[in-house]
Amino acid sequence: MGDTTNISIRLDVELKKQAEQLFNELGMNMTTAFNIFLRQAVRQQRIPFDIALETPNAETISAMKEAERISKDPSIKGYTNANEMVRELLADV
């Protein structure tokens, strides 16, 4: 492997704990995991996984607009919980 060097990075405490737990379950430590990541990045000449903003499709955008409209419409009855809604639905039967 040759010479090695140390790096220092800042991580959220909880993220570090979760990552260490995952890597331990996979039989490796944080150093090994970072080495795998860096080797793959160099080998592929890119970040070795997709990084993308989740862009909603037309159907999702339409549903979001409808939900926004419904939430602002005082003539549409709302419920604080599912049980309340089910009771009212069953009362109409």
PDB file of N, CA, C and O in Angstrom:
ATOM      1  N   MET A   1       0.822  -1.193   0.000  1.00  0.00           N
ATOM      2  CA  MET A   1       0.000   0.000   0.000  1.00  0.00           C
ATOM      3  C   MET A   1       0.863   1.252   0.000  1.00  0.00           C
ATOM      4  O   MET A   1       0.421   2.292  -0.489  1.00  0.00           O
ATOM      5  N   GLY A   2       2.044   1.190   0.517  1.00  0.00           N
ATOM      6  CA  GLY A   2       2.931   2.338   0.484  1.00  0.00           C
ATOM      7  C   GLY A   2       2.708   3.265   1.658  1.00  0.00           C
ATOM      8  O   GLY A   2       2.132   2.887   2.678  1.00  0.00           O
ATOM      9  N   ASP A   3       3.180   4.495   1.486  1.00  0.00           N
ATOM     10  CA  ASP A   3       3.035   5.492   2.546  1.00  0.00           C
ATOM     11  C   ASP A   3       1.567   5.838   2.761  1.00  0.00           C
ATOM     12  O   ASP A   3       0.756   5.757   1.839  1.00  0.00           O
ATOM     13  N   THR A   4       1.243   6.219   3.972  1.00  0.00           N
ATOM     14  CA  THR A   4      -0.123   6.644   4.284  1.00  0.00           C
ATOM     15  C   THR A   4      -0.087   8.048   4.858  1.00  0.00           C
ATOM     16  O   THR A   4       0.965   8.536   5.271  1.00  0.00           O
ATOM     17  N   THR A   5      -1.233   8.684   4.878  1.00  0.00           N
ATOM     18  CA  THR A   5      -1.370  10.016   5.454  1.00  0.00           C
ATOM     19  C   THR A   5      -2.661  10.062   6.250  1.00  0.00           C
ATOM     20  O   THR A   5      -3.563   9.255   6.025  1.00  0.00           O
ATOM     21  N   ASN A   6      -2.750  10.980   7.158  1.00  0.00           N
ATOM     22  CA  ASN A   6      -3.956  11.158   7.956  1.00  0.00           C
ATOM     23  C   ASN A   6      -4.770  12.319   7.411  1.00  0.00           C
ATOM     24  O   ASN A   6      -4.212  13.302   6.923  1.00  0.00           O
ATOM     25  N   ILE A   7      -6.088  12.205   7.493  1.00  0.00           N
ATOM     26  CA  ILE A   7      -6.967  13.314   7.161  1.00  0.00           C
ATOM     27  C   ILE A   7      -7.890  13.541   8.348  1.00  0.00           C
ATOM     28  O   ILE A   7      -8.120  12.641   9.156  1.00  0.00           O
ATOM     29  N   SER A   8      -8.407  14.740   8.440  1.00  0.00           N
ATOM     30  CA  SER A   8      -9.339  15.085   9.511  1.00  0.00           C
ATOM     31  C   SER A   8     -10.578  15.691   8.872  1.00  0.00           C
ATOM     32  O   SER A   8     -10.476  16.618   8.069  1.00  0.00           O
ATOM     33  N   ILE A   9     -11.751  15.169   9.226  1.00  0.00           N
ATOM     34  CA  ILE A   9     -12.999  15.706   8.684  1.00  0.00           C
ATOM     35  C   ILE A   9     -13.981  15.943   9.825  1.00  0.00           C
ATOM     36  O   ILE A   9     -13.893  15.308  10.876  1.00  0.00           O
ATOM     37  N   ARG A  10     -14.902  16.849   9.611  1.00  0.00           N
ATOM     38  CA  ARG A  10     -15.947  17.122  10.595  1.00  0.00           C
ATOM     39  C   ARG A  10     -17.200  16.358  10.188  1.00  0.00           C
ATOM     40  O   ARG A  10     -17.619  16.400   9.031  1.00  0.00           O
ATOM     41  N   LEU A  11     -17.793  15.660  11.155  1.00  0.00           N
ATOM     42  CA  LEU A  11     -19.017  14.894  10.923  1.00  0.00           C
ATOM     43  C   LEU A  11     -20.007  15.172  12.031  1.00  0.00           C
ATOM     44  O   LEU A  11     -19.626  15.451  13.169  1.00  0.00           O
ATOM     45  N   ASP A  12     -21.271  15.094  11.692  1.00  0.00           N
ATOM     46  CA  ASP A  12     -22.316  15.112  12.701  1.00  0.00           C
ATOM     47  C   ASP A  12     -22.107  13.901  13.610  1.00  0.00           C
ATOM     48  O   ASP A  12     -21.844  12.801  13.124  1.00  0.00           O
ATOM     49  N   VAL A  13     -22.219  14.093  14.906  1.00  0.00           N
ATOM     50  CA  VAL A  13     -21.947  13.028  15.876  1.00  0.00           C
ATOM     51  C   VAL A  13     -22.831  11.811  15.619  1.00  0.00           C
ATOM     52  O   VAL A  13     -22.344  10.681  15.615  1.00  0.00           O
ATOM     53  N   GLU A  14     -24.125  12.035  15.405  1.00  0.00           N
ATOM     54  CA  GLU A  14     -25.048  10.911  15.200  1.00  0.00           C
ATOM     55  C   GLU A  14     -24.754  10.197  13.880  1.00  0.00           C
ATOM     56  O   GLU A  14     -24.828   8.970  13.811  1.00  0.00           O
ATOM     57  N   LEU A  15     -24.424  10.954  12.839  1.00  0.00           N
ATOM     58  CA  LEU A  15     -24.074  10.344  11.554  1.00  0.00           C
ATOM     59  C   LEU A  15     -22.853   9.448  11.712  1.00  0.00           C
ATOM     60  O   LEU A  15     -22.814   8.345  11.166  1.00  0.00           O
ATOM     61  N   LYS A  16     -21.861   9.916  12.454  1.00  0.00           N
ATOM     62  CA  LYS A  16     -20.651   9.112  12.677  1.00  0.00           C
ATOM     63  C   LYS A  16     -20.990   7.813  13.398  1.00  0.00           C
ATOM     64  O   LYS A  16     -20.503   6.747  13.020  1.00  0.00           O
ATOM     65  N   LYS A  17     -21.822   7.895  14.432  1.00  0.00           N
ATOM     66  CA  LYS A  17     -22.210   6.691  15.178  1.00  0.00           C
ATOM     67  C   LYS A  17     -22.922   5.693  14.269  1.00  0.00           C
ATOM     68  O   LYS A  17     -22.631   4.497  14.291  1.00  0.00           O
ATOM     69  N   GLN A  18     -23.862   6.204  13.465  1.00  0.00           N
ATOM     70  CA  GLN A  18     -24.612   5.320  12.567  1.00  0.00           C
ATOM     71  C   GLN A  18     -23.697   4.685  11.529  1.00  0.00           C
ATOM     72  O   GLN A  18     -23.822   3.497  11.229  1.00  0.00           O
ATOM     73  N   ALA A  19     -22.779   5.475  10.979  1.00  0.00           N
ATOM     74  CA  ALA A  19     -21.849   4.954   9.976  1.00  0.00           C
ATOM     75  C   ALA A  19     -20.931   3.903  10.585  1.00  0.00           C
ATOM     76  O   ALA A  19     -20.699   2.856   9.981  1.00  0.00           O
ATOM     77  N   GLU A  20     -20.405   4.178  11.783  1.00  0.00           N
ATOM     78  CA  GLU A  20     -19.528   3.205  12.441  1.00  0.00           C
ATOM     79  C   GLU A  20     -20.265   1.898  12.715  1.00  0.00           C
ATOM     80  O   GLU A  20     -19.706   0.814  12.545  1.00  0.00           O
ATOM     81  N   GLN A  21     -21.517   2.004  13.138  1.00  0.00           N
ATOM     82  CA  GLN A  21     -22.310   0.794  13.396  1.00  0.00           C
ATOM     83  C   GLN A  21     -22.489  -0.006  12.105  1.00  0.00           C
ATOM     84  O   GLN A  21     -22.312  -1.224  12.095  1.00  0.00           O
ATOM     85  N   LEU A  22     -22.840   0.679  11.022  1.00  0.00           N
ATOM     86  CA  LEU A  22     -23.015   0.008   9.730  1.00  0.00           C
ATOM     87  C   LEU A  22     -21.719  -0.653   9.287  1.00  0.00           C
ATOM     88  O   LEU A  22     -21.715  -1.828   8.919  1.00  0.00           O
ATOM     89  N   PHE A  23     -20.621   0.089   9.319  1.00  0.00           N
ATOM     90  CA  PHE A  23     -19.353  -0.457   8.854  1.00  0.00           C
ATOM     91  C   PHE A  23     -18.902  -1.625   9.718  1.00  0.00           C
ATOM     92  O   PHE A  23     -18.348  -2.598   9.206  1.00  0.00           O
ATOM     93  N   ASN A  24     -19.132  -1.539  11.023  1.00  0.00           N
ATOM     94  CA  ASN A  24     -18.803  -2.663  11.908  1.00  0.00           C
ATOM     95  C   ASN A  24     -19.595  -3.904  11.525  1.00  0.00           C
ATOM     96  O   ASN A  24     -19.054  -5.009  11.506  1.00  0.00           O
ATOM     97  N   GLU A  25     -20.878  -3.723  11.218  1.00  0.00           N
ATOM     98  CA  GLU A  25     -21.706  -4.857  10.798  1.00  0.00           C
ATOM     99  C   GLU A  25     -21.211  -5.450   9.480  1.00  0.00           C
ATOM    100  O   GLU A  25     -21.391  -6.639   9.215  1.00  0.00           O
ATOM    101  N   LEU A  26     -20.586  -4.605   8.658  1.00  0.00           N
ATOM    102  CA  LEU A  26     -20.030  -5.066   7.385  1.00  0.00           C
ATOM    103  C   LEU A  26     -18.609  -5.599   7.543  1.00  0.00           C
ATOM    104  O   LEU A  26     -17.988  -6.026   6.569  1.00  0.00           O
ATOM    105  N   GLY A  27     -18.098  -5.573   8.775  1.00  0.00           N
ATOM    106  CA  GLY A  27     -16.771  -6.120   9.041  1.00  0.00           C
ATOM    107  C   GLY A  27     -15.628  -5.180   8.719  1.00  0.00           C
ATOM    108  O   GLY A  27     -14.522  -5.627   8.417  1.00  0.00           O
ATOM    109  N   MET A  28     -15.883  -3.884   8.782  1.00  0.00           N
ATOM    110  CA  MET A  28     -14.813  -2.922   8.494  1.00  0.00           C
ATOM    111  C   MET A  28     -14.920  -1.742   9.438  1.00  0.00           C
ATOM    112  O   MET A  28     -15.909  -1.584  10.154  1.00  0.00           O
ATOM    113  N   ASN A  29     -13.891  -0.923   9.427  1.00  0.00           N
ATOM    114  CA  ASN A  29     -13.918   0.292  10.228  1.00  0.00           C
ATOM    115  C   ASN A  29     -14.077   1.500   9.306  1.00  0.00           C
ATOM    116  O   ASN A  29     -14.159   1.360   8.086  1.00  0.00           O
ATOM    117  N   MET A  30     -14.117   2.683   9.908  1.00  0.00           N
ATOM    118  CA  MET A  30     -14.319   3.909   9.139  1.00  0.00           C
ATOM    119  C   MET A  30     -13.186   4.129   8.137  1.00  0.00           C
ATOM    120  O   MET A  30     -13.437   4.561   7.013  1.00  0.00           O
ATOM    121  N   THR A  31     -11.956   3.841   8.524  1.00  0.00           N
ATOM    122  CA  THR A  31     -10.811   4.014   7.627  1.00  0.00           C
ATOM    123  C   THR A  31     -10.956   3.151   6.383  1.00  0.00           C
ATOM    124  O   THR A  31     -10.732   3.619   5.267  1.00  0.00           O
ATOM    125  N   THR A  32     -11.330   1.897   6.572  1.00  0.00           N
ATOM    126  CA  THR A  32     -11.512   0.997   5.429  1.00  0.00           C
ATOM    127  C   THR A  32     -12.632   1.501   4.527  1.00  0.00           C
ATOM    128  O   THR A  32     -12.504   1.482   3.303  1.00  0.00           O
ATOM    129  N   ALA A  33     -13.728   1.952   5.132  1.00  0.00           N
ATOM    130  CA  ALA A  33     -14.858   2.459   4.343  1.00  0.00           C
ATOM    131  C   ALA A  33     -14.444   3.672   3.510  1.00  0.00           C
ATOM    132  O   ALA A  33     -14.793   3.761   2.333  1.00  0.00           O
ATOM    133  N   PHE A  34     -13.703   4.607   4.112  1.00  0.00           N
ATOM    134  CA  PHE A  34     -13.245   5.774   3.361  1.00  0.00           C
ATOM    135  C   PHE A  34     -12.275   5.375   2.259  1.00  0.00           C
ATOM    136  O   PHE A  34     -12.324   5.931   1.162  1.00  0.00           O
ATOM    137  N   ASN A  35     -11.405   4.428   2.533  1.00  0.00           N
ATOM    138  CA  ASN A  35     -10.486   3.949   1.502  1.00  0.00           C
ATOM    139  C   ASN A  35     -11.248   3.338   0.328  1.00  0.00           C
ATOM    140  O   ASN A  35     -10.897   3.567  -0.829  1.00  0.00           O
ATOM    141  N   ILE A  36     -12.284   2.567   0.624  1.00  0.00           N
ATOM    142  CA  ILE A  36     -13.108   1.986  -0.449  1.00  0.00           C
ATOM    143  C   ILE A  36     -13.733   3.101  -1.276  1.00  0.00           C
ATOM    144  O   ILE A  36     -13.691   3.071  -2.506  1.00  0.00           O
ATOM    145  N   PHE A  37     -14.316   4.087  -0.592  1.00  0.00           N
ATOM    146  CA  PHE A  37     -14.933   5.216  -1.292  1.00  0.00           C
ATOM    147  C   PHE A  37     -13.922   5.927  -2.193  1.00  0.00           C
ATOM    148  O   PHE A  37     -14.197   6.165  -3.368  1.00  0.00           O
ATOM    149  N   LEU A  38     -12.759   6.262  -1.646  1.00  0.00           N
ATOM    150  CA  LEU A  38     -11.758   6.993  -2.423  1.00  0.00           C
ATOM    151  C   LEU A  38     -11.225   6.174  -3.588  1.00  0.00           C
ATOM    152  O   LEU A  38     -11.030   6.712  -4.678  1.00  0.00           O
ATOM    153  N   ARG A  39     -10.985   4.887  -3.381  1.00  0.00           N
ATOM    154  CA  ARG A  39     -10.499   4.035  -4.478  1.00  0.00           C
ATOM    155  C   ARG A  39     -11.526   3.958  -5.609  1.00  0.00           C
ATOM    156  O   ARG A  39     -11.167   4.013  -6.785  1.00  0.00           O
ATOM    157  N   GLN A  40     -12.790   3.831  -5.250  1.00  0.00           N
ATOM    158  CA  GLN A  40     -13.834   3.782  -6.275  1.00  0.00           C
ATOM    159  C   GLN A  40     -13.946   5.122  -7.007  1.00  0.00           C
ATOM    160  O   GLN A  40     -14.124   5.148  -8.225  1.00  0.00           O
ATOM    161  N   ALA A  41     -13.844   6.222  -6.281  1.00  0.00           N
ATOM    162  CA  ALA A  41     -13.902   7.542  -6.912  1.00  0.00           C
ATOM    163  C   ALA A  41     -12.762   7.712  -7.909  1.00  0.00           C
ATOM    164  O   ALA A  41     -12.975   8.192  -9.022  1.00  0.00           O
ATOM    165  N   VAL A  42     -11.556   7.322  -7.515  1.00  0.00           N
ATOM    166  CA  VAL A  42     -10.402   7.434  -8.413  1.00  0.00           C
ATOM    167  C   VAL A  42     -10.565   6.491  -9.597  1.00  0.00           C
ATOM    168  O   VAL A  42     -10.318   6.884 -10.737  1.00  0.00           O
ATOM    169  N   ARG A  43     -10.975   5.260  -9.344  1.00  0.00           N
ATOM    170  CA  ARG A  43     -11.137   4.274 -10.410  1.00  0.00           C
ATOM    171  C   ARG A  43     -12.185   4.728 -11.432  1.00  0.00           C
ATOM    172  O   ARG A  43     -11.976   4.602 -12.639  1.00  0.00           O
ATOM    173  N   GLN A  44     -13.314   5.256 -10.943  1.00  0.00           N
ATOM    174  CA  GLN A  44     -14.413   5.638 -11.830  1.00  0.00           C
ATOM    175  C   GLN A  44     -14.300   7.078 -12.331  1.00  0.00           C
ATOM    176  O   GLN A  44     -15.021   7.491 -13.239  1.00  0.00           O
ATOM    177  N   GLN A  45     -13.378   7.839 -11.720  1.00  0.00           N
ATOM    178  CA  GLN A  45     -13.199   9.252 -12.062  1.00  0.00           C
ATOM    179  C   GLN A  45     -14.485  10.057 -11.859  1.00  0.00           C
ATOM    180  O   GLN A  45     -14.829  10.935 -12.650  1.00  0.00           O
ATOM    181  N   ARG A  46     -15.172   9.726 -10.783  1.00  0.00           N
ATOM    182  CA  ARG A  46     -16.402  10.432 -10.420  1.00  0.00           C
ATOM    183  C   ARG A  46     -16.783  10.021  -9.004  1.00  0.00           C
ATOM    184  O   ARG A  46     -16.197   9.099  -8.437  1.00  0.00           O
ATOM    185  N   ILE A  47     -17.770  10.715  -8.435  1.00  0.00           N
ATOM    186  CA  ILE A  47     -18.343  10.261  -7.169  1.00  0.00           C
ATOM    187  C   ILE A  47     -19.003   8.920  -7.475  1.00  0.00           C
ATOM    188  O   ILE A  47     -19.794   8.842  -8.416  1.00  0.00           O
ATOM    189  N   PRO A  48     -18.715   7.874  -6.728  1.00  0.00           N
ATOM    190  CA  PRO A  48     -19.174   6.529  -7.105  1.00  0.00           C
ATOM    191  C   PRO A  48     -20.637   6.216  -6.774  1.00  0.00           C
ATOM    192  O   PRO A  48     -20.995   5.055  -6.576  1.00  0.00           O
ATOM    193  N   PHE A  49     -21.463   7.230  -6.716  1.00  0.00           N
ATOM    194  CA  PHE A  49     -22.901   7.043  -6.560  1.00  0.00           C
ATOM    195  C   PHE A  49     -23.578   8.299  -7.088  1.00  0.00           C
ATOM    196  O   PHE A  49     -22.948   9.350  -7.204  1.00  0.00           O
ATOM    197  N   ASP A  50     -24.856   8.186  -7.406  1.00  0.00           N
ATOM    198  CA  ASP A  50     -25.583   9.325  -7.955  1.00  0.00           C
ATOM    199  C   ASP A  50     -25.860  10.360  -6.878  1.00  0.00           C
ATOM    200  O   ASP A  50     -26.236  10.026  -5.755  1.00  0.00           O
ATOM    201  N   ILE A  51     -25.668  11.608  -7.236  1.00  0.00           N
ATOM    202  CA  ILE A  51     -26.037  12.735  -6.387  1.00  0.00           C
ATOM    203  C   ILE A  51     -27.005  13.564  -7.218  1.00  0.00           C
ATOM    204  O   ILE A  51     -26.633  14.133  -8.245  1.00  0.00           O
ATOM    205  N   ALA A  52     -28.240  13.623  -6.764  1.00  0.00           N
ATOM    206  CA  ALA A  52     -29.240  14.325  -7.555  1.00  0.00           C
ATOM    207  C   ALA A  52     -30.306  14.925  -6.654  1.00  0.00           C
ATOM    208  O   ALA A  52     -30.609  14.400  -5.582  1.00  0.00           O
ATOM    209  N   LEU A  53     -30.857  16.018  -7.104  1.00  0.00           N
ATOM    210  CA  LEU A  53     -32.020  16.574  -6.442  1.00  0.00           C
ATOM    211  C   LEU A  53     -33.223  15.777  -6.912  1.00  0.00           C
ATOM    212  O   LEU A  53     -33.357  15.474  -8.098  1.00  0.00           O
ATOM    213  N   GLU A  54     -34.080  15.445  -5.992  1.00  0.00           N
ATOM    214  CA  GLU A  54     -35.285  14.717  -6.360  1.00  0.00           C
ATOM    215  C   GLU A  54     -36.272  15.704  -6.972  1.00  0.00           C
ATOM    216  O   GLU A  54     -36.850  16.531  -6.266  1.00  0.00           O
ATOM    217  N   THR A  55     -36.462  15.615  -8.272  1.00  0.00           N
ATOM    218  CA  THR A  55     -37.391  16.483  -8.970  1.00  0.00           C
ATOM    219  C   THR A  55     -38.705  15.741  -9.140  1.00  0.00           C
ATOM    220  O   THR A  55     -38.747  14.693  -9.783  1.00  0.00           O
ATOM    221  N   PRO A  56     -39.781  16.277  -8.569  1.00  0.00           N
ATOM    222  CA  PRO A  56     -41.059  15.572  -8.684  1.00  0.00           C
ATOM    223  C   PRO A  56     -41.563  15.565 -10.127  1.00  0.00           C
ATOM    224  O   PRO A  56     -41.342  16.509 -10.886  1.00  0.00           O
ATOM    225  N   ASN A  57     -42.247  14.471 -10.484  1.00  0.00           N
ATOM    226  CA  ASN A  57     -42.822  14.394 -11.826  1.00  0.00           C
ATOM    227  C   ASN A  57     -44.121  15.191 -11.870  1.00  0.00           C
ATOM    228  O   ASN A  57     -44.563  15.713 -10.846  1.00  0.00           O
ATOM    229  N   ALA A  58     -44.738  15.288 -13.051  1.00  0.00           N
ATOM    230  CA  ALA A  58     -45.939  16.106 -13.247  1.00  0.00           C
ATOM    231  C   ALA A  58     -47.081  15.659 -12.340  1.00  0.00           C
ATOM    232  O   ALA A  58     -47.802  16.494 -11.793  1.00  0.00           O
ATOM    233  N   GLU A  59     -47.251  14.350 -12.177  1.00  0.00           N
ATOM    234  CA  GLU A  59     -48.334  13.839 -11.336  1.00  0.00           C
ATOM    235  C   GLU A  59     -48.129  14.249  -9.874  1.00  0.00           C
ATOM    236  O   GLU A  59     -49.080  14.630  -9.191  1.00  0.00           O
ATOM    237  N   THR A  60     -46.899  14.170  -9.410  1.00  0.00           N
ATOM    238  CA  THR A  60     -46.605  14.557  -8.029  1.00  0.00           C
ATOM    239  C   THR A  60     -46.791  16.056  -7.828  1.00  0.00           C
ATOM    240  O   THR A  60     -47.334  16.483  -6.809  1.00  0.00           O
ATOM    241  N   ILE A  61     -46.345  16.853  -8.789  1.00  0.00           N
ATOM    242  CA  ILE A  61     -46.522  18.306  -8.703  1.00  0.00           C
ATOM    243  C   ILE A  61     -48.001  18.648  -8.645  1.00  0.00           C
ATOM    244  O   ILE A  61     -48.414  19.506  -7.865  1.00  0.00           O
ATOM    245  N   SER A  62     -48.801  17.977  -9.470  1.00  0.00           N
ATOM    246  CA  SER A  62     -50.246  18.196  -9.468  1.00  0.00           C
ATOM    247  C   SER A  62     -50.850  17.843  -8.112  1.00  0.00           C
ATOM    248  O   SER A  62     -51.685  18.583  -7.593  1.00  0.00           O
ATOM    249  N   ALA A  63     -50.433  16.718  -7.540  1.00  0.00           N
ATOM    250  CA  ALA A  63     -50.942  16.300  -6.229  1.00  0.00           C
ATOM    251  C   ALA A  63     -50.532  17.293  -5.144  1.00  0.00           C
ATOM    252  O   ALA A  63     -51.312  17.577  -4.235  1.00  0.00           O
ATOM    253  N   MET A  64     -49.318  17.816  -5.236  1.00  0.00           N
ATOM    254  CA  MET A  64     -48.851  18.798  -4.253  1.00  0.00           C
ATOM    255  C   MET A  64     -49.680  20.081  -4.336  1.00  0.00           C
ATOM    256  O   MET A  64     -50.040  20.660  -3.311  1.00  0.00           O
ATOM    257  N   LYS A  65     -49.979  20.519  -5.553  1.00  0.00           N
ATOM    258  CA  LYS A  65     -50.800  21.719  -5.736  1.00  0.00           C
ATOM    259  C   LYS A  65     -52.212  21.493  -5.208  1.00  0.00           C
ATOM    260  O   LYS A  65     -52.795  22.377  -4.578  1.00  0.00           O
ATOM    261  N   GLU A  66     -52.756  20.314  -5.464  1.00  0.00           N
ATOM    262  CA  GLU A  66     -54.098  20.004  -4.968  1.00  0.00           C
ATOM    263  C   GLU A  66     -54.114  19.975  -3.439  1.00  0.00           C
ATOM    264  O   GLU A  66     -55.043  20.498  -2.823  1.00  0.00           O
ATOM    265  N   ALA A  67     -53.113  19.381  -2.833  1.00  0.00           N
ATOM    266  CA  ALA A  67     -53.028  19.338  -1.369  1.00  0.00           C
ATOM    267  C   ALA A  67     -52.925  20.749  -0.794  1.00  0.00           C
ATOM    268  O   ALA A  67     -53.539  21.052   0.229  1.00  0.00           O
ATOM    269  N   GLU A  68     -52.162  21.598  -1.442  1.00  0.00           N
ATOM    270  CA  GLU A  68     -52.030  22.993  -1.009  1.00  0.00           C
ATOM    271  C   GLU A  68     -53.380  23.703  -1.095  1.00  0.00           C
ATOM    272  O   GLU A  68     -53.776  24.415  -0.172  1.00  0.00           O
ATOM    273  N   ARG A  69     -54.083  23.501  -2.214  1.00  0.00           N
ATOM    274  CA  ARG A  69     -55.398  24.119  -2.402  1.00  0.00           C
ATOM    275  C   ARG A  69     -56.376  23.640  -1.335  1.00  0.00           C
ATOM    276  O   ARG A  69     -57.092  24.444  -0.739  1.00  0.00           O
ATOM    277  N   ILE A  70     -56.407  22.336  -1.094  1.00  0.00           N
ATOM    278  CA  ILE A  70     -57.323  21.760  -0.106  1.00  0.00           C
ATOM    279  C   ILE A  70     -57.015  22.296   1.287  1.00  0.00           C
ATOM    280  O   ILE A  70     -57.930  22.604   2.052  1.00  0.00           O
ATOM    281  N   SER A  71     -55.738  22.408   1.618  1.00  0.00           N
ATOM    282  CA  SER A  71     -55.367  22.866   2.963  1.00  0.00           C
ATOM    283  C   SER A  71     -55.783  24.308   3.219  1.00  0.00           C
ATOM    284  O   SER A  71     -55.951  24.710   4.370  1.00  0.00           O
ATOM    285  N   LYS A  72     -55.951  25.090   2.153  1.00  0.00           N
ATOM    286  CA  LYS A  72     -56.322  26.501   2.301  1.00  0.00           C
ATOM    287  C   LYS A  72     -57.816  26.744   2.111  1.00  0.00           C
ATOM    288  O   LYS A  72     -58.281  27.869   2.294  1.00  0.00           O
ATOM    289  N   ASP A  73     -58.571  25.719   1.749  1.00  0.00           N
ATOM    290  CA  ASP A  73     -60.001  25.873   1.467  1.00  0.00           C
ATOM    291  C   ASP A  73     -60.809  25.624   2.738  1.00  0.00           C
ATOM    292  O   ASP A  73     -60.904  24.485   3.195  1.00  0.00           O
ATOM    293  N   PRO A  74     -61.399  26.688   3.320  1.00  0.00           N
ATOM    294  CA  PRO A  74     -62.137  26.516   4.571  1.00  0.00           C
ATOM    295  C   PRO A  74     -63.425  25.700   4.418  1.00  0.00           C
ATOM    296  O   PRO A  74     -63.988  25.242   5.413  1.00  0.00           O
ATOM    297  N   SER A  75     -63.890  25.517   3.192  1.00  0.00           N
ATOM    298  CA  SER A  75     -65.130  24.758   2.993  1.00  0.00           C
ATOM    299  C   SER A  75     -64.897  23.246   3.006  1.00  0.00           C
ATOM    300  O   SER A  75     -65.855  22.473   3.039  1.00  0.00           O
ATOM    301  N   ILE A  76     -63.642  22.822   2.980  1.00  0.00           N
ATOM    302  CA  ILE A  76     -63.323  21.391   2.995  1.00  0.00           C
ATOM    303  C   ILE A  76     -63.018  20.982   4.430  1.00  0.00           C
ATOM    304  O   ILE A  76     -62.120  21.528   5.073  1.00  0.00           O
ATOM    305  N   LYS A  77     -63.790  20.003   4.922  1.00  0.00           N
ATOM    306  CA  LYS A  77     -63.626  19.545   6.306  1.00  0.00           C
ATOM    307  C   LYS A  77     -62.305  18.800   6.451  1.00  0.00           C
ATOM    308  O   LYS A  77     -61.930  17.992   5.602  1.00  0.00           O
ATOM    309  N   GLY A  78     -61.620  19.087   7.532  1.00  0.00           N
ATOM    310  CA  GLY A  78     -60.381  18.395   7.840  1.00  0.00           C
ATOM    311  C   GLY A  78     -60.534  17.563   9.097  1.00  0.00           C
ATOM    312  O   GLY A  78     -61.493  17.740   9.848  1.00  0.00           O
ATOM    313  N   TYR A  79     -59.613  16.672   9.328  1.00  0.00           N
ATOM    314  CA  TYR A  79     -59.643  15.785  10.490  1.00  0.00           C
ATOM    315  C   TYR A  79     -58.296  15.851  11.188  1.00  0.00           C
ATOM    316  O   TYR A  79     -57.256  16.038  10.556  1.00  0.00           O
ATOM    317  N   THR A  80     -58.335  15.694  12.502  1.00  0.00           N
ATOM    318  CA  THR A  80     -57.088  15.714  13.262  1.00  0.00           C
ATOM    319  C   THR A  80     -56.456  14.338  13.351  1.00  0.00           C
ATOM    320  O   THR A  80     -55.268  14.212  13.648  1.00  0.00           O
ATOM    321  N   ASN A  81     -57.266  13.283  13.090  1.00  0.00           N
ATOM    322  CA  ASN A  81     -56.713  11.929  13.101  1.00  0.00           C
ATOM    323  C   ASN A  81     -57.592  10.997  12.276  1.00  0.00           C
ATOM    324  O   ASN A  81     -58.734  11.332  11.961  1.00  0.00           O
ATOM    325  N   ALA A  82     -57.072   9.853  11.932  1.00  0.00           N
ATOM    326  CA  ALA A  82     -57.768   8.902  11.062  1.00  0.00           C
ATOM    327  C   ALA A  82     -59.016   8.336  11.727  1.00  0.00           C
ATOM    328  O   ALA A  82     -60.019   8.107  11.051  1.00  0.00           O
ATOM    329  N   ASN A  83     -58.974   8.105  13.045  1.00  0.00           N
ATOM    330  CA  ASN A  83     -60.146   7.553  13.736  1.00  0.00           C
ATOM    331  C   ASN A  83     -61.349   8.474  13.609  1.00  0.00           C
ATOM    332  O   ASN A  83     -62.469   8.013  13.387  1.00  0.00           O
ATOM    333  N   GLU A  84     -61.122   9.757  13.749  1.00  0.00           N
ATOM    334  CA  GLU A  84     -62.195  10.743  13.610  1.00  0.00           C
ATOM    335  C   GLU A  84     -62.805  10.663  12.206  1.00  0.00           C
ATOM    336  O   GLU A  84     -64.026  10.702  12.054  1.00  0.00           O
ATOM    337  N   MET A  85     -61.970  10.554  11.206  1.00  0.00           N
ATOM    338  CA  MET A  85     -62.441  10.478   9.827  1.00  0.00           C
ATOM    339  C   MET A  85     -63.241   9.198   9.593  1.00  0.00           C
ATOM    340  O   MET A  85     -64.307   9.241   8.980  1.00  0.00           O
ATOM    341  N   VAL A  86     -62.741   8.068  10.072  1.00  0.00           N
ATOM    342  CA  VAL A  86     -63.426   6.784   9.879  1.00  0.00           C
ATOM    343  C   VAL A  86     -64.779   6.801  10.574  1.00  0.00           C
ATOM    344  O   VAL A  86     -65.765   6.336  10.003  1.00  0.00           O
ATOM    345  N   ARG A  87     -64.849   7.333  11.807  1.00  0.00           N
ATOM    346  CA  ARG A  87     -66.129   7.422  12.526  1.00  0.00           C
ATOM    347  C   ARG A  87     -67.152   8.195  11.706  1.00  0.00           C
ATOM    348  O   ARG A  87     -68.307   7.785  11.596  1.00  0.00           O
ATOM    349  N   GLU A  88     -66.723   9.314  11.130  1.00  0.00           N
ATOM    350  CA  GLU A  88     -67.648  10.124  10.344  1.00  0.00           C
ATOM    351  C   GLU A  88     -68.052   9.404   9.060  1.00  0.00           C
ATOM    352  O   GLU A  88     -69.214   9.461   8.656  1.00  0.00           O
ATOM    353  N   LEU A  89     -67.115   8.736   8.425  1.00  0.00           N
ATOM    354  CA  LEU A  89     -67.444   7.987   7.206  1.00  0.00           C
ATOM    355  C   LEU A  89     -68.444   6.877   7.502  1.00  0.00           C
ATOM    356  O   LEU A  89     -69.392   6.683   6.742  1.00  0.00           O
ATOM    357  N   LEU A  90     -68.246   6.148   8.596  1.00  0.00           N
ATOM    358  CA  LEU A  90     -69.146   5.049   8.953  1.00  0.00           C
ATOM    359  C   LEU A  90     -70.508   5.558   9.402  1.00  0.00           C
ATOM    360  O   LEU A  90     -71.509   4.858   9.248  1.00  0.00           O
ATOM    361  N   ALA A  91     -70.560   6.749   9.948  1.00  0.00           N
ATOM    362  CA  ALA A  91     -71.836   7.325  10.375  1.00  0.00           C
ATOM    363  C   ALA A  91     -72.718   7.638   9.181  1.00  0.00           C
ATOM    364  O   ALA A  91     -73.943   7.654   9.302  1.00  0.00           O
ATOM    365  N   ASP A  92     -72.112   7.888   8.033  1.00  0.00           N
ATOM    366  CA  ASP A  92     -72.865   8.210   6.820  1.00  0.00           C
ATOM    367  C   ASP A  92     -73.400   6.973   6.120  1.00  0.00           C
ATOM    368  O   ASP A  92     -74.183   7.099   5.178  1.00  0.00           O
ATOM    369  N   VAL A  93     -73.005   5.781   6.549  1.00  0.00           N
ATOM    370  CA  VAL A  93     -73.405   4.545   5.864  1.00  0.00           C
ATOM    371  C   VAL A  93     -74.773   4.115   6.281  1.00  0.00           C
ATOM    372  O   VAL A  93     -75.272   3.095   5.805  1.00  0.00           O
TER     373      VAL A  93
END
